[in-house]
Amino acid sequence: MCSVEWFDAGDKCEFVVDTSTAGCGAPAVTVDGRSKVHLDCQQLPGPTGTTGTSGPGAGSGGSGCYEFSYRPSAVGQYNVSVRYAGDHHVTGSPPFHVSVTGLVSSLLL
């Protein structure tokens, strides 16, 4: 399951990709839209409290869940593409369509 939330332009947008039951592989995420964004990834803690920090494909020891975040600087449409284990798109991607408007909204994918 992938949860996407978005806010006003300039606010932090976050979503989680849960790969805990997906088998071997790592998530690969891209965000395309009206403004360039810097995409951050944090592997969430596993049952023993271990974490992996870096881009997609971080080391072992985590929960299999990855938190992604970015800050769009312009109002408009953004496309978030989520792949797993190479070229396998997650359900609904490519891409998830995100509207950055200035109104608080959320979308559960």
N, C-alpha and C positions, 0 to 999 in steps of 0.2 A: 504494500500500500504506500502511496506517496501523498503527502499532504502539502499543499501549496497555499501560502498566504501572501497577500500583497497589500501595500499601503500607498501613501502619497509618494510621488517621485522624490528620490533622495532617501527614503526610508529603507531599512533593511528588510529584504524579502528572504524568507527561510522555508525550506522544506526538507523532509526526511525521506530517504530511500532505504527500505528494509529489504536486505538481501539474505536474511538469516535462513530462509528455506529455499533459496534459489540455486544452491549448488555452488560449484567452484567458479570463481570469476570475480570481477570488480565492476562497480558502476562507472560510467563515463557520461558526463553531463555537459551540455553546451547551452548557453543563453544568447539568443540573437534578438536584436530589437533596435529601437531608435537611438539608444545610447550604448556605448561600450560599457561592459560591466566587468568587474573583477570577481570571479567566482571562488569562494572559499569552501573547503571541505574539512570536516572533522569527523573521524570515526568515533561513534559513541561507545561508552564503556560496556564491556562484557560482564558476565556474571561474576567474575573475580575482581572487577574494578579496573582491569587493564584497558588501555586505550591505544589507538594508533592515530598519529597526527600527520597529515600531509594531504596530498591530492588523492584522487580516486585510485584504488588499488593499494591503500595503506596496508601496513603489515598485519600479521595475524594477531589474535588475542582480543579483538573487539567483539561487539554484539552482532555484527553483520548489518548494523544500521549506520548510515552516513547522514550527517546533517550538512546541507549545502546552504550557503547564503550569498546574496549579492545585493547591490544598491543601484537600481536604475535611476539615472539622473534626469530623464525626460519622460513626460507623459506619452503614452502610446501603447502599441501592441508589442509583446515580446513572445518569442517561441522558446520553450524549454524542452530540449530533447534529452531523454534519459535512455541509455543503453546499458546492457549488462552482458558480461562475458563476450566482449567483442561487438558484433553487429546485431545483437538481439535487443530489439526495442521492448521496453516494458509496455504493458497494456495502456493504450491511449497515446503513446508516443511513437512516431514523431508527429508533430511535437505537441506538448501541452501549450495551449494558447493562454497567455496572461495579459490582462488589461491593467495598465498602470494609469489610474484616473485621478486620484486625489480623494476618493471615497474608500473607506475601509471595507474590504471584501475578503472572502475566503473561498477556496475551492478544494474539495476532497477528491482525489483521483485514485 
